[in-house]
């Protein structure tokens, strides 16, 4: 149980384009989903927290107009990187948590984004 | 304030035992998590402690002392595949996970 998928696993795109990453909880309902970014050899950095049906809460320094998050259902959240630039190249990882806030976060396999 | 600290890197020998420590400070606490992250992959859940004491899961055990703000992950009978980063994180009073920077564990034959 507690499987989270992410799609796509790899994205290469040109500077200025937008990229959408999907995060799905496959066998449980995720009230809350989290989006992280991780640069090589660095720690996980929380970008935003999204609750189903409401606006995402962004961490300080993360531009909400650049990283659009939609959590339309209890099994799907999407992150859209708008007008991507080379400095947005990173490993984006989502995690999902069940109905209780005390539940464990389970991570998706991550999406590698390379912006040329 | 809140903070969490763990060693940056540790080295151990295949077949041996290693203990990875994690210390934290917070006013609100809802448990401590350990995750394993292999290079280039996402973290996978290892353990959760909310009460003091030792939780054993096969070769891995996790310990918590809330009064000391201290946890450790104990790995026994180390295998080469255990080479990874180990992340500790506590859940604060807002149910947010506060992450350590991770401990890179290097296993030598």
Interface residues (C-beta under 8 A of the other chain):
Chain A: X2 X34 X43 X44 X46 X49 X91 X93 X101 X102 X104 X105 X106 X107 X108 X109 X110
Chain B: X30 X31 X33 X35 X40 X41 X42 X43 X44 X45 X48 X87 X91 X95 X96 X97 X99 X100 X101 X102
